[in-house]
Amino acid sequence: MAAGNTLRGERKLTLGRAQGREFTLAQANGTTTAVRLYWARNRLYQLGVTGRAGVESQPETRHFFESFALVRS
Protein backbone atom coordinates (compact mmCIF):
# COMPACT_ATOMS: atom_id res chain seq x y z
CA MET A 1 0.00 0.00 0.00
CA ALA A 2 2.86 2.38 0.74
CA ALA A 3 5.02 1.53 -2.30
CA GLY A 4 5.68 4.74 -4.23
CA ASN A 5 3.73 6.82 -1.68
CA THR A 6 4.82 9.02 1.21
CA LEU A 7 3.72 8.20 4.75
CA ARG A 8 2.57 11.50 6.27
CA GLY A 9 1.42 10.40 9.69
CA GLU A 10 0.59 7.43 11.86
CA ARG A 11 -1.05 6.97 15.24
CA LYS A 12 -2.10 4.09 17.44
CA LEU A 13 -5.80 3.45 18.07
CA THR A 14 -8.00 1.16 20.09
CA LEU A 15 -11.58 0.23 19.35
CA GLY A 16 -12.93 -1.63 22.33
CA ARG A 17 -10.22 -4.24 22.89
CA ALA A 18 -8.96 -4.18 19.30
CA GLN A 19 -5.63 -2.55 18.54
CA GLY A 20 -5.42 -0.39 15.46
CA ARG A 21 -3.52 2.20 13.46
CA GLU A 22 -4.51 5.24 11.46
CA PHE A 23 -2.18 6.59 8.83
CA THR A 24 -2.15 8.98 5.92
CA LEU A 25 -0.42 8.42 2.59
CA ALA A 26 0.40 11.13 0.05
CA GLN A 27 0.35 9.65 -3.44
CA ALA A 28 2.49 10.77 -6.36
CA ASN A 29 -0.60 11.80 -8.35
CA GLY A 30 -1.53 14.39 -5.70
CA THR A 31 -4.26 12.45 -3.92
CA THR A 32 -4.23 11.54 -0.25
CA THR A 33 -5.43 8.32 1.35
CA ALA A 34 -6.43 8.05 5.00
CA VAL A 35 -6.56 4.49 6.35
CA ARG A 36 -7.62 2.84 9.58
CA LEU A 37 -6.67 -0.76 10.30
CA TYR A 38 -7.87 -2.88 13.22
CA TRP A 39 -6.82 -6.38 14.22
CA ALA A 40 -9.54 -8.21 16.14
CA ARG A 41 -10.33 -11.89 16.68
CA ASN A 42 -7.78 -12.98 14.06
CA ARG A 43 -9.26 -10.68 11.41
CA LEU A 44 -7.96 -7.53 9.79
CA TYR A 45 -10.49 -4.72 9.27
CA GLN A 46 -9.53 -1.88 6.92
CA LEU A 47 -11.27 1.43 6.24
CA GLY A 48 -9.96 3.88 3.68
CA VAL A 49 -10.81 7.24 2.18
CA THR A 50 -9.02 8.70 -0.85
CA GLY A 51 -9.37 12.27 -2.08
CA ARG A 52 -7.66 15.61 -2.40
CA ALA A 53 -5.00 16.77 0.03
CA GLY A 54 -6.60 17.29 3.44
CA VAL A 55 -9.21 14.56 3.03
CA GLU A 56 -7.99 12.98 6.28
CA SER A 57 -9.27 15.91 8.35
CA GLN A 58 -12.61 16.47 6.57
CA PRO A 59 -15.71 16.08 8.79
CA GLU A 60 -17.13 13.42 6.46
CA THR A 61 -13.96 11.33 6.74
CA ARG A 62 -13.87 11.65 10.53
CA HIS A 63 -17.57 10.70 10.73
CA PHE A 64 -17.01 7.66 8.51
CA PHE A 65 -14.08 6.46 10.61
CA GLU A 66 -15.91 7.04 13.90
CA SER A 67 -19.04 5.22 12.67
CA PHE A 68 -17.19 1.88 12.49
CA ALA A 69 -17.86 -0.56 15.34
CA LEU A 70 -16.94 -4.15 16.06
CA VAL A 71 -20.00 -6.13 17.06
CA ARG A 72 -19.81 -9.61 18.48
CA SER A 73 -22.23 -12.06 16.92
HTML snippet that shows the backbone in 3Dmol.js (N, CA, C, O; Angstrom):
<script src="https://3Dmol.org/build/3Dmol-min.js"></script>
<div id="view" style="width:600px;height:400px;position:relative"></div>
<script>
const pdb = `
ATOM      1  N   MET A   1       0.819  -1.186   0.000  1.00  0.00           N
ATOM      2  CA  MET A   1       0.000   0.000   0.000  1.00  0.00           C
ATOM      3  C   MET A   1       0.869   1.258   0.000  1.00  0.00           C
ATOM      4  O   MET A   1       0.480   2.280  -0.566  1.00  0.00           O
ATOM      5  N   ALA A   2       2.013   1.190   0.616  1.00  0.00           N
ATOM      6  CA  ALA A   2       2.861   2.375   0.738  1.00  0.00           C
ATOM      7  C   ALA A   2       3.881   2.503  -0.394  1.00  0.00           C
ATOM      8  O   ALA A   2       4.549   3.533  -0.499  1.00  0.00           O
ATOM      9  N   ALA A   3       4.015   1.487  -1.236  1.00  0.00           N
ATOM     10  CA  ALA A   3       5.023   1.530  -2.297  1.00  0.00           C
ATOM     11  C   ALA A   3       4.781   2.723  -3.222  1.00  0.00           C
ATOM     12  O   ALA A   3       3.701   2.860  -3.796  1.00  0.00           O
ATOM     13  N   GLY A   4       5.780   3.575  -3.362  1.00  0.00           N
ATOM     14  CA  GLY A   4       5.682   4.740  -4.226  1.00  0.00           C
ATOM     15  C   GLY A   4       4.927   5.906  -3.619  1.00  0.00           C
ATOM     16  O   GLY A   4       4.758   6.935  -4.272  1.00  0.00           O
ATOM     17  N   ASN A   5       4.469   5.767  -2.381  1.00  0.00           N
ATOM     18  CA  ASN A   5       3.734   6.821  -1.684  1.00  0.00           C
ATOM     19  C   ASN A   5       4.548   7.320  -0.499  1.00  0.00           C
ATOM     20  O   ASN A   5       5.535   6.697  -0.106  1.00  0.00           O
ATOM     21  N   THR A   6       4.127   8.448   0.067  1.00  0.00           N
ATOM     22  CA  THR A   6       4.821   9.025   1.213  1.00  0.00           C
ATOM     23  C   THR A   6       3.929   8.925   2.439  1.00  0.00           C
ATOM     24  O   THR A   6       2.796   9.407   2.431  1.00  0.00           O
ATOM     25  N   LEU A   7       4.437   8.302   3.488  1.00  0.00           N
ATOM     26  CA  LEU A   7       3.717   8.205   4.750  1.00  0.00           C
ATOM     27  C   LEU A   7       3.772   9.564   5.431  1.00  0.00           C
ATOM     28  O   LEU A   7       4.856  10.062   5.732  1.00  0.00           O
ATOM     29  N   ARG A   8       2.608  10.172   5.677  1.00  0.00           N
ATOM     30  CA  ARG A   8       2.567  11.501   6.271  1.00  0.00           C
ATOM     31  C   ARG A   8       2.239  11.504   7.749  1.00  0.00           C
ATOM     32  O   ARG A   8       2.455  12.515   8.418  1.00  0.00           O
ATOM     33  N   GLY A   9       1.740  10.441   8.263  1.00  0.00           N
ATOM     34  CA  GLY A   9       1.417  10.405   9.686  1.00  0.00           C
ATOM     35  C   GLY A   9       0.883   9.049  10.077  1.00  0.00           C
ATOM     36  O   GLY A   9       0.302   8.333   9.262  1.00  0.00           O
ATOM     37  N   GLU A  10       1.086   8.703  11.345  1.00  0.00           N
ATOM     38  CA  GLU A  10       0.594   7.429  11.861  1.00  0.00           C
ATOM     39  C   GLU A  10       0.326   7.596  13.344  1.00  0.00           C
ATOM     40  O   GLU A  10       1.072   8.265  14.058  1.00  0.00           O
ATOM     41  N   ARG A  11      -0.771   6.964  13.799  1.00  0.00           N
ATOM     42  CA  ARG A  11      -1.048   6.974  15.238  1.00  0.00           C
ATOM     43  C   ARG A  11      -1.718   5.675  15.646  1.00  0.00           C
ATOM     44  O   ARG A  11      -2.410   5.039  14.852  1.00  0.00           O
ATOM     45  N   LYS A  12      -1.503   5.293  16.895  1.00  0.00           N
ATOM     46  CA  LYS A  12      -2.103   4.089  17.443  1.00  0.00           C
ATOM     47  C   LYS A  12      -3.534   4.381  17.856  1.00  0.00           C
ATOM     48  O   LYS A  12      -3.862   5.485  18.289  1.00  0.00           O
ATOM     49  N   LEU A  13      -4.392   3.354  17.710  1.00  0.00           N
ATOM     50  CA  LEU A  13      -5.799   3.451  18.070  1.00  0.00           C
ATOM     51  C   LEU A  13      -6.225   2.216  18.842  1.00  0.00           C
ATOM     52  O   LEU A  13      -5.565   1.178  18.791  1.00  0.00           O
ATOM     53  N   THR A  14      -7.315   2.336  19.546  1.00  0.00           N
ATOM     54  CA  THR A  14      -7.997   1.164  20.090  1.00  0.00           C
ATOM     55  C   THR A  14      -9.484   1.345  19.815  1.00  0.00           C
ATOM     56  O   THR A  14     -10.004   2.460  19.848  1.00  0.00           O
ATOM     57  N   LEU A  15     -10.142   0.258  19.550  1.00  0.00           N
ATOM     58  CA  LEU A  15     -11.580   0.234  19.349  1.00  0.00           C
ATOM     59  C   LEU A  15     -12.082  -0.911  20.200  1.00  0.00           C
ATOM     60  O   LEU A  15     -11.975  -2.075  19.811  1.00  0.00           O
ATOM     61  N   GLY A  16     -12.627  -0.588  21.356  1.00  0.00           N
ATOM     62  CA  GLY A  16     -12.930  -1.631  22.328  1.00  0.00           C
ATOM     63  C   GLY A  16     -11.614  -2.249  22.769  1.00  0.00           C
ATOM     64  O   GLY A  16     -10.743  -1.559  23.298  1.00  0.00           O
ATOM     65  N   ARG A  17     -11.473  -3.549  22.549  1.00  0.00           N
ATOM     66  CA  ARG A  17     -10.221  -4.239  22.892  1.00  0.00           C
ATOM     67  C   ARG A  17      -9.294  -4.407  21.695  1.00  0.00           C
ATOM     68  O   ARG A  17      -8.174  -4.899  21.841  1.00  0.00           O
ATOM     69  N   ALA A  18      -9.749  -4.006  20.523  1.00  0.00           N
ATOM     70  CA  ALA A  18      -8.963  -4.178  19.296  1.00  0.00           C
ATOM     71  C   ALA A  18      -7.918  -3.079  19.151  1.00  0.00           C
ATOM     72  O   ALA A  18      -8.205  -1.897  19.344  1.00  0.00           O
ATOM     73  N   GLN A  19      -6.711  -3.488  18.812  1.00  0.00           N
ATOM     74  CA  GLN A  19      -5.631  -2.551  18.538  1.00  0.00           C
ATOM     75  C   GLN A  19      -5.717  -2.115  17.086  1.00  0.00           C
ATOM     76  O   GLN A  19      -6.108  -2.895  16.217  1.00  0.00           O
ATOM     77  N   GLY A  20      -5.354  -0.872  16.826  1.00  0.00           N
ATOM     78  CA  GLY A  20      -5.424  -0.387  15.459  1.00  0.00           C
ATOM     79  C   GLY A  20      -4.402   0.684  15.161  1.00  0.00           C
ATOM     80  O   GLY A  20      -3.639   1.095  16.035  1.00  0.00           O
ATOM     81  N   ARG A  21      -4.394   1.127  13.933  1.00  0.00           N
ATOM     82  CA  ARG A  21      -3.519   2.203  13.460  1.00  0.00           C
ATOM     83  C   ARG A  21      -4.316   3.065  12.480  1.00  0.00           C
ATOM     84  O   ARG A  21      -5.174   2.575  11.746  1.00  0.00           O
ATOM     85  N   GLU A  22      -4.011   4.337  12.491  1.00  0.00           N
ATOM     86  CA  GLU A  22      -4.509   5.244  11.463  1.00  0.00           C
ATOM     87  C   GLU A  22      -3.298   5.890  10.827  1.00  0.00           C
ATOM     88  O   GLU A  22      -2.390   6.349  11.520  1.00  0.00           O
ATOM     89  N   PHE A  23      -3.288   5.925   9.500  1.00  0.00           N
ATOM     90  CA  PHE A  23      -2.176   6.587   8.828  1.00  0.00           C
ATOM     91  C   PHE A  23      -2.662   7.272   7.565  1.00  0.00           C
ATOM     92  O   PHE A  23      -3.730   6.972   7.032  1.00  0.00           O
ATOM     93  N   THR A  24      -1.842   8.198   7.108  1.00  0.00           N
ATOM     94  CA  THR A  24      -2.150   8.985   5.921  1.00  0.00           C
ATOM     95  C   THR A  24      -1.023   8.828   4.920  1.00  0.00           C
ATOM     96  O   THR A  24       0.153   8.940   5.266  1.00  0.00           O
ATOM     97  N   LEU A  25      -1.394   8.567   3.672  1.00  0.00           N
ATOM     98  CA  LEU A  25      -0.424   8.419   2.586  1.00  0.00           C
ATOM     99  C   LEU A  25      -0.643   9.514   1.554  1.00  0.00           C
ATOM    100  O   LEU A  25      -1.770   9.754   1.121  1.00  0.00           O
ATOM    101  N   ALA A  26       0.438  10.176   1.161  1.00  0.00           N
ATOM    102  CA  ALA A  26       0.398  11.128   0.050  1.00  0.00           C
ATOM    103  C   ALA A  26       0.859  10.384  -1.190  1.00  0.00           C
ATOM    104  O   ALA A  26       1.951   9.816  -1.208  1.00  0.00           O
ATOM    105  N   GLN A  27       0.038  10.386  -2.217  1.00  0.00           N
ATOM    106  CA  GLN A  27       0.351   9.652  -3.435  1.00  0.00           C
ATOM    107  C   GLN A  27       1.000  10.576  -4.456  1.00  0.00           C
ATOM    108  O   GLN A  27       0.810  11.791  -4.418  1.00  0.00           O
ATOM    109  N   ALA A  28       1.757   9.998  -5.354  1.00  0.00           N
ATOM    110  CA  ALA A  28       2.492  10.767  -6.362  1.00  0.00           C
ATOM    111  C   ALA A  28       1.565  11.558  -7.277  1.00  0.00           C
ATOM    112  O   ALA A  28       1.971  12.588  -7.815  1.00  0.00           O
ATOM    113  N   ASN A  29       0.331  11.102  -7.463  1.00  0.00           N
ATOM    114  CA  ASN A  29      -0.600  11.797  -8.354  1.00  0.00           C
ATOM    115  C   ASN A  29      -1.319  12.962  -7.672  1.00  0.00           C
ATOM    116  O   ASN A  29      -2.191  13.589  -8.273  1.00  0.00           O
ATOM    117  N   GLY A  30      -0.956  13.255  -6.418  1.00  0.00           N
ATOM    118  CA  GLY A  30      -1.531  14.391  -5.703  1.00  0.00           C
ATOM    119  C   GLY A  30      -2.687  14.057  -4.788  1.00  0.00           C
ATOM    120  O   GLY A  30      -3.148  14.926  -4.048  1.00  0.00           O
ATOM    121  N   THR A  31      -3.172  12.825  -4.812  1.00  0.00           N
ATOM    122  CA  THR A  31      -4.256  12.452  -3.916  1.00  0.00           C
ATOM    123  C   THR A  31      -3.700  11.986  -2.579  1.00  0.00           C
ATOM    124  O   THR A  31      -2.518  11.667  -2.447  1.00  0.00           O
ATOM    125  N   THR A  32      -4.578  11.958  -1.607  1.00  0.00           N
ATOM    126  CA  THR A  32      -4.226  11.538  -0.254  1.00  0.00           C
ATOM    127  C   THR A  32      -5.161  10.410   0.148  1.00  0.00           C
ATOM    128  O   THR A  32      -6.349  10.439  -0.170  1.00  0.00           O
ATOM    129  N   THR A  33      -4.628   9.421   0.842  1.00  0.00           N
ATOM    130  CA  THR A  33      -5.434   8.320   1.352  1.00  0.00           C
ATOM    131  C   THR A  33      -5.275   8.246   2.863  1.00  0.00           C
ATOM    132  O   THR A  33      -4.161   8.192   3.384  1.00  0.00           O
ATOM    133  N   ALA A  34      -6.402   8.245   3.555  1.00  0.00           N
ATOM    134  CA  ALA A  34      -6.429   8.052   4.999  1.00  0.00           C
ATOM    135  C   ALA A  34      -6.933   6.637   5.253  1.00  0.00           C
ATOM    136  O   ALA A  34      -7.932   6.217   4.669  1.00  0.00           O
ATOM    137  N   VAL A  35      -6.247   5.906   6.119  1.00  0.00           N
ATOM    138  CA  VAL A  35      -6.559   4.494   6.351  1.00  0.00           C
ATOM    139  C   VAL A  35      -6.612   4.211   7.841  1.00  0.00           C
ATOM    140  O   VAL A  35      -5.788   4.701   8.613  1.00  0.00           O
ATOM    141  N   ARG A  36      -7.588   3.419   8.229  1.00  0.00           N
ATOM    142  CA  ARG A  36      -7.621   2.843   9.579  1.00  0.00           C
ATOM    143  C   ARG A  36      -7.606   1.330   9.442  1.00  0.00           C
ATOM    144  O   ARG A  36      -8.324   0.757   8.623  1.00  0.00           O
ATOM    145  N   LEU A  37      -6.775   0.694  10.258  1.00  0.00           N
ATOM    146  CA  LEU A  37      -6.670  -0.764  10.296  1.00  0.00           C
ATOM    147  C   LEU A  37      -6.899  -1.228  11.728  1.00  0.00           C
ATOM    148  O   LEU A  37      -6.378  -0.623  12.665  1.00  0.00           O
ATOM    149  N   TYR A  38      -7.659  -2.275  11.904  1.00  0.00           N
ATOM    150  CA  TYR A  38      -7.866  -2.884  13.222  1.00  0.00           C
ATOM    151  C   TYR A  38      -7.628  -4.377  13.103  1.00  0.00           C
ATOM    152  O   TYR A  38      -7.993  -4.999  12.106  1.00  0.00           O
ATOM    153  N   TRP A  39      -7.013  -4.944  14.131  1.00  0.00           N
ATOM    154  CA  TRP A  39      -6.820  -6.380  14.215  1.00  0.00           C
ATOM    155  C   TRP A  39      -7.654  -6.871  15.389  1.00  0.00           C
ATOM    156  O   TRP A  39      -7.403  -6.502  16.536  1.00  0.00           O
ATOM    157  N   ALA A  40      -8.656  -7.711  15.093  1.00  0.00           N
ATOM    158  CA  ALA A  40      -9.542  -8.205  16.143  1.00  0.00           C
ATOM    159  C   ALA A  40      -9.970  -9.625  15.821  1.00  0.00           C
ATOM    160  O   ALA A  40     -10.368  -9.923  14.695  1.00  0.00           O
ATOM    161  N   ARG A  41      -9.886 -10.497  16.814  1.00  0.00           N
ATOM    162  CA  ARG A  41     -10.334 -11.886  16.683  1.00  0.00           C
ATOM    163  C   ARG A  41      -9.785 -12.551  15.417  1.00  0.00           C
ATOM    164  O   ARG A  41     -10.521 -13.190  14.664  1.00  0.00           O
ATOM    165  N   ASN A  42      -8.481 -12.386  15.202  1.00  0.00           N
ATOM    166  CA  ASN A  42      -7.780 -12.978  14.064  1.00  0.00           C
ATOM    167  C   ASN A  42      -8.296 -12.503  12.707  1.00  0.00           C
ATOM    168  O   ASN A  42      -8.223 -13.230  11.716  1.00  0.00           O
ATOM    169  N   ARG A  43      -8.813 -11.285  12.673  1.00  0.00           N
ATOM    170  CA  ARG A  43      -9.262 -10.681  11.414  1.00  0.00           C
ATOM    171  C   ARG A  43      -8.697  -9.274  11.310  1.00  0.00           C
ATOM    172  O   ARG A  43      -8.512  -8.578  12.309  1.00  0.00           O
ATOM    173  N   LEU A  44      -8.427  -8.875  10.064  1.00  0.00           N
ATOM    174  CA  LEU A  44      -7.962  -7.527   9.791  1.00  0.00           C
ATOM    175  C   LEU A  44      -9.114  -6.742   9.172  1.00  0.00           C
ATOM    176  O   LEU A  44      -9.688  -7.156   8.165  1.00  0.00           O
ATOM    177  N   TYR A  45      -9.446  -5.607   9.781  1.00  0.00           N
ATOM    178  CA  TYR A  45     -10.485  -4.719   9.270  1.00  0.00           C
ATOM    179  C   TYR A  45      -9.804  -3.457   8.757  1.00  0.00           C
ATOM    180  O   TYR A  45      -8.958  -2.881   9.441  1.00  0.00           O
ATOM    181  N   GLN A  46     -10.173  -3.027   7.552  1.00  0.00           N
ATOM    182  CA  GLN A  46      -9.532  -1.883   6.923  1.00  0.00           C
ATOM    183  C   GLN A  46     -10.588  -0.908   6.418  1.00  0.00           C
ATOM    184  O   GLN A  46     -11.537  -1.301   5.740  1.00  0.00           O
ATOM    185  N   LEU A  47     -10.412   0.375   6.756  1.00  0.00           N
ATOM    186  CA  LEU A  47     -11.269   1.433   6.243  1.00  0.00           C
ATOM    187  C   LEU A  47     -10.366   2.425   5.544  1.00  0.00           C
ATOM    188  O   LEU A  47      -9.277   2.724   6.034  1.00  0.00           O
ATOM    189  N   GLY A  48     -10.797   2.934   4.415  1.00  0.00           N
ATOM    190  CA  GLY A  48      -9.960   3.878   3.685  1.00  0.00           C
ATOM    191  C   GLY A  48     -10.782   4.930   2.973  1.00  0.00           C
ATOM    192  O   GLY A  48     -11.892   4.675   2.504  1.00  0.00           O
ATOM    193  N   VAL A  49     -10.206   6.129   2.904  1.00  0.00           N
ATOM    194  CA  VAL A  49     -10.808   7.240   2.185  1.00  0.00           C
ATOM    195  C   VAL A  49      -9.718   7.883   1.343  1.00  0.00           C
ATOM    196  O   VAL A  49      -8.647   8.210   1.855  1.00  0.00           O
ATOM    197  N   THR A  50      -9.984   8.067   0.056  1.00  0.00           N
ATOM    198  CA  THR A  50      -9.025   8.701  -0.850  1.00  0.00           C
ATOM    199  C   THR A  50      -9.663   9.952  -1.437  1.00  0.00           C
ATOM    200  O   THR A  50     -10.836   9.952  -1.812  1.00  0.00           O
ATOM    201  N   GLY A  51      -8.867  11.022  -1.511  1.00  0.00           N
ATOM    202  CA  GLY A  51      -9.368  12.270  -2.075  1.00  0.00           C
ATOM    203  C   GLY A  51      -8.251  13.289  -2.219  1.00  0.00           C
ATOM    204  O   GLY A  51      -7.071  12.940  -2.257  1.00  0.00           O
ATOM    205  N   ARG A  52      -8.636  14.529  -2.295  1.00  0.00           N
ATOM    206  CA  ARG A  52      -7.658  15.611  -2.401  1.00  0.00           C
ATOM    207  C   ARG A  52      -6.889  15.768  -1.102  1.00  0.00           C
ATOM    208  O   ARG A  52      -7.290  15.244  -0.062  1.00  0.00           O
ATOM    209  N   ALA A  53      -5.786  16.489  -1.170  1.00  0.00           N
ATOM    210  CA  ALA A  53      -4.997  16.768   0.035  1.00  0.00           C
ATOM    211  C   ALA A  53      -5.915  17.333   1.112  1.00  0.00           C
ATOM    212  O   ALA A  53      -6.740  18.204   0.836  1.00  0.00           O
ATOM    213  N   GLY A  54      -5.775  16.844   2.321  1.00  0.00           N
ATOM    214  CA  GLY A  54      -6.604  17.287   3.438  1.00  0.00           C
ATOM    215  C   GLY A  54      -7.823  16.431   3.687  1.00  0.00           C
ATOM    216  O   GLY A  54      -8.575  16.691   4.626  1.00  0.00           O
ATOM    217  N   VAL A  55      -8.040  15.411   2.865  1.00  0.00           N
ATOM    218  CA  VAL A  55      -9.214  14.557   3.027  1.00  0.00           C
ATOM    219  C   VAL A  55      -9.232  13.897   4.412  1.00  0.00           C
ATOM    220  O   VAL A  55     -10.303  13.609   4.946  1.00  0.00           O
ATOM    221  N   GLU A  56      -8.064  13.661   4.986  1.00  0.00           N
ATOM    222  CA  GLU A  56      -7.990  12.979   6.280  1.00  0.00           C
ATOM    223  C   GLU A  56      -8.624  13.783   7.412  1.00  0.00           C
ATOM    224  O   GLU A  56      -9.028  13.202   8.420  1.00  0.00           O
ATOM    225  N   SER A  57      -8.718  15.091   7.273  1.00  0.00           N
ATOM    226  CA  SER A  57      -9.274  15.915   8.347  1.00  0.00           C
ATOM    227  C   SER A  57     -10.679  16.433   8.039  1.00  0.00           C
ATOM    228  O   SER A  57     -11.232  17.202   8.825  1.00  0.00           O
ATOM    229  N   GLN A  58     -11.257  16.031   6.928  1.00  0.00           N
ATOM    230  CA  GLN A  58     -12.609  16.467   6.571  1.00  0.00           C
ATOM    231  C   GLN A  58     -13.635  15.853   7.522  1.00  0.00           C
ATOM    232  O   GLN A  58     -13.480  14.703   7.936  1.00  0.00           O
ATOM    233  N   PRO A  59     -14.682  16.605   7.875  1.00  0.00           N
ATOM    234  CA  PRO A  59     -15.709  16.077   8.788  1.00  0.00           C
ATOM    235  C   PRO A  59     -16.338  14.771   8.297  1.00  0.00           C
ATOM    236  O   PRO A  59     -16.643  13.892   9.104  1.00  0.00           O
ATOM    237  N   GLU A  60     -16.534  14.639   6.994  1.00  0.00           N
ATOM    238  CA  GLU A  60     -17.127  13.417   6.460  1.00  0.00           C
ATOM    239  C   GLU A  60     -16.226  12.208   6.678  1.00  0.00           C
ATOM    240  O   GLU A  60     -16.701  11.117   6.993  1.00  0.00           O
ATOM    241  N   THR A  61     -14.925  12.410   6.508  1.00  0.00           N
ATOM    242  CA  THR A  61     -13.962  11.327   6.740  1.00  0.00           C
ATOM    243  C   THR A  61     -13.949  10.943   8.200  1.00  0.00           C
ATOM    244  O   THR A  61     -13.980   9.756   8.528  1.00  0.00           O
ATOM    245  N   ARG A  62     -13.902  11.928   9.090  1.00  0.00           N
ATOM    246  CA  ARG A  62     -13.873  11.653  10.529  1.00  0.00           C
ATOM    247  C   ARG A  62     -15.152  10.916  10.940  1.00  0.00           C
ATOM    248  O   ARG A  62     -15.101   9.969  11.724  1.00  0.00           O
ATOM    249  N   HIS A  63     -16.297  11.351  10.409  1.00  0.00           N
ATOM    250  CA  HIS A  63     -17.569  10.703  10.735  1.00  0.00           C
ATOM    251  C   HIS A  63     -17.580   9.249  10.259  1.00  0.00           C
ATOM    252  O   HIS A  63     -18.016   8.356  10.985  1.00  0.00           O
ATOM    253  N   PHE A  64     -17.098   9.018   9.040  1.00  0.00           N
ATOM    254  CA  PHE A  64     -17.014   7.660   8.506  1.00  0.00           C
ATOM    255  C   PHE A  64     -16.150   6.777   9.398  1.00  0.00           C
ATOM    256  O   PHE A  64     -16.555   5.670   9.754  1.00  0.00           O
ATOM    257  N   PHE A  65     -14.972   7.252   9.759  1.00  0.00           N
ATOM    258  CA  PHE A  65     -14.078   6.461  10.608  1.00  0.00           C
ATOM    259  C   PHE A  65     -14.708   6.191  11.981  1.00  0.00           C
ATOM    260  O   PHE A  65     -14.620   5.077  12.496  1.00  0.00           O
ATOM    261  N   GLU A  66     -15.333   7.198  12.562  1.00  0.00           N
ATOM    262  CA  GLU A  66     -15.909   7.039  13.896  1.00  0.00           C
ATOM    263  C   GLU A  66     -17.190   6.195  13.893  1.00  0.00           C
ATOM    264  O   GLU A  66     -17.622   5.730  14.948  1.00  0.00           O
ATOM    265  N   SER A  67     -17.791   5.996  12.738  1.00  0.00           N
ATOM    266  CA  SER A  67     -19.041   5.217  12.668  1.00  0.00           C
ATOM    267  C   SER A  67     -18.781   3.710  12.696  1.00  0.00           C
ATOM    268  O   SER A  67     -19.719   2.930  12.861  1.00  0.00           O
ATOM    269  N   PHE A  68     -17.531   3.290  12.537  1.00  0.00           N
ATOM    270  CA  PHE A  68     -17.188   1.876  12.491  1.00  0.00           C
ATOM    271  C   PHE A  68     -17.208   1.291  13.902  1.00  0.00           C
ATOM    272  O   PHE A  68     -16.674   1.887  14.837  1.00  0.00           O
ATOM    273  N   ALA A  69     -17.824   0.128  14.045  1.00  0.00           N
ATOM    274  CA  ALA A  69     -17.863  -0.563  15.336  1.00  0.00           C
ATOM    275  C   ALA A  69     -17.653  -2.053  15.101  1.00  0.00           C
ATOM    276  O   ALA A  69     -18.006  -2.587  14.050  1.00  0.00           O
ATOM    277  N   LEU A  70     -17.082  -2.701  16.083  1.00  0.00           N
ATOM    278  CA  LEU A  70     -16.935  -4.153  16.061  1.00  0.00           C
ATOM    279  C   LEU A  70     -18.036  -4.728  16.944  1.00  0.00           C
ATOM    280  O   LEU A  70     -18.123  -4.418  18.132  1.00  0.00           O
ATOM    281  N   VAL A  71     -18.869  -5.562  16.350  1.00  0.00           N
ATOM    282  CA  VAL A  71     -19.998  -6.134  17.059  1.00  0.00           C
ATOM    283  C   VAL A  71     -19.812  -7.634  17.135  1.00  0.00           C
ATOM    284  O   VAL A  71     -19.566  -8.295  16.126  1.00  0.00           O
ATOM    285  N   ARG A  72     -19.927  -8.151  18.306  1.00  0.00           N
ATOM    286  CA  ARG A  72     -19.805  -9.612  18.477  1.00  0.00           C
ATOM    287  C   ARG A  72     -21.104 -10.278  18.088  1.00  0.00           C
ATOM    288  O   ARG A  72     -22.181  -9.836  18.490  1.00  0.00           O
ATOM    289  N   SER A  73     -21.009 -11.335  17.311  1.00  0.00           N
ATOM    290  CA  SER A  73     -22.229 -12.056  16.923  1.00  0.00           C
ATOM    291  C   SER A  73     -22.317 -13.384  17.634  1.00  0.00           C
ATOM    292  O   SER A  73     -23.276 -14.130  17.433  1.00  0.00           O
TER     293      SER A  73
END
`;
const viewer = $3Dmol.createViewer("view");
viewer.addModel(pdb, "pdb");
viewer.setStyle({}, {cartoon: {color: "spectrum"}});
viewer.zoomTo();
viewer.render();
</script>
